[in-house]
Amino acid sequence: MMARSISSALRRAALATVLVAAGMPAFAQDTTGQSANQIAAGQPAGEAVLIPNRVIYPGETIEPGSLKQVTLIPGKHKPDGMATRSEELQGKVAKRTLLPGRYIPVTAIREAWLVEQGASVQVYFTAGALTISAAGVTLQPGAAGDQIKIRNIDSGKIISGTVMADGTIKVGAS
């Protein structure tokens, strides 16, 4: 009985060593260069996810060429809070270093900045039919929908506003 458990433990250790030596993460199988039919014929279907194929540095835009698709071993599931689909990653920017072969936490990516810090922008206030516009300078970068601070060029006052999709800033009454 004792010899059987030692033999089983040695087999598991040997399998883990082979997986590590082959450069493959233990949780996934590389599907690069294989068609869906080749993958399906070789194994039962698992969940397909995207992981970095090289180091992605903070501030770098995540591009499809920097990702590779892997299929998780059947029965394994990705942890919660991880971005693994192309829709979640397309055009996003890394907030921190993303390592090859590792999941990408949702907290480690952000939308690309629509307005940079120090950029000249148009600031709009709208109330009913009344629209007031002014020139401003952003005091912080922001993506569409972000609340940022802006300095009014004429008065020098600092105000908060929301970055709109066209790069303008919408302010409300305070």
HELIX and SHEET records of a PDB file:
HELIX    1   1 MET A    2  ALA A   21  1                                  20    
HELIX    2   2 ALA A   36  GLY A   42  1                                   7    
HELIX    3   3 PRO A   64  SER A   66  5                                   3    
HELIX    4   4 SER A   86  LEU A   89  1                                   4    
HELIX    5   5 VAL A  106  ALA A  108  5                                   3    
SHEET    1   A 3 ALA A  28  ASP A  30  0                                        
SHEET    2   A 3 LEU A  67  LEU A  72 -1                                        
SHEET    3   A 3 ALA A  48  PRO A  52 -1                                        
SHEET    1   B 2 MET A  82  ALA A  83  0                                        
SHEET    2   B 2 ILE A 104  PRO A 105 -1                                        
SHEET    1   C 2 VAL A  93  ALA A  94  0                                        
SHEET    2   C 2 ILE A 109  ARG A 110 -1                                        
SHEET    1   D 6 SER A 120  ALA A 127  0                                        
SHEET    2   D 6 LEU A 130  THR A 138 -1                                        
SHEET    3   D 6 GLN A 147  ASN A 152 -1                                        
SHEET    4   D 6 ILE A 158  VAL A 163 -1                                        
SHEET    5   D 6 ILE A 169  VAL A 171 -1                                        
SHEET    6   D 6 SER A 120  ALA A 127  1                                        
END                                                                             
